Amino acid sequence: MPALVPTTRTARVVWLGFQPVPVEKLVITSQPVEVMPLSFAGYAGEVHAGETRPSCSRVLKQHPRGTTIRNVRQLCVVSAEEMAEVARDMGLAAMDYAWVGASLVLEGIPDLTHLPPSSRLQGPDGVTLVVDMENLPCQEPAVTIEKARPGLGKGFKAAAEGKRGVTAWVEREGVLRLGDVVMLHVPAQRAWAHPGRALSAG
């Protein structure tokens, strides 16, 4: 049996974008694009691109801050449906995907934020993204939204809990375009059910 199983679930690319410079004063400055060539380092010009990166607060229990590690956070993948729910819960008419630093917005995969780690999203030319893990809500989108819609940004972290999407990295180079359909592949294994998992995560 293969380690990865193609599913019948597909999704349409409804937005592509990149953040060309590091976040300044916690404000995200993502820019939309219609075509996204992807190399093993991600999208050229994106602040999160690179085959390696310095470790950050997310992995302090594994590595001292600033340690060079493999970059599995090249791209931020979010769900159009989940972002619509977040916008509604915040009192926004709609979510501007640039506010959340999205690289790729997909329409059609339910509960995208909780895709199993190591799932694959494969585009028409074979370009393949590997899902790392859930992307937890952070302060930058809240500050960015607050600047654009005063009084509403502070609700982002609570509204986006469990709906912030996933981070991903490029396994196979290729090109994504607006309107492309990607196919979901998932690991062929049962969920890990170790009884001590909750304790070990504390």
Secondary structure, DSSP 8 states (H G I E B T S, - for coil): --SEEEEEEEEEEEEEEE--S--BTTB---EEESEEEEBTTBSTT-TT-SSEEE--GGGTTTS-TT-EEE---SEEEEEHHHHHHHHHHHT-SS--GGGGT-SEEEES-TTGGG--TT-EEE-TTS-EEEEEEE----HHHHHHHHHHSTTTGGGHHHHTTTTS-EEEEEEE-EEEETT-EEEEEEESS-----TTHHHHT-
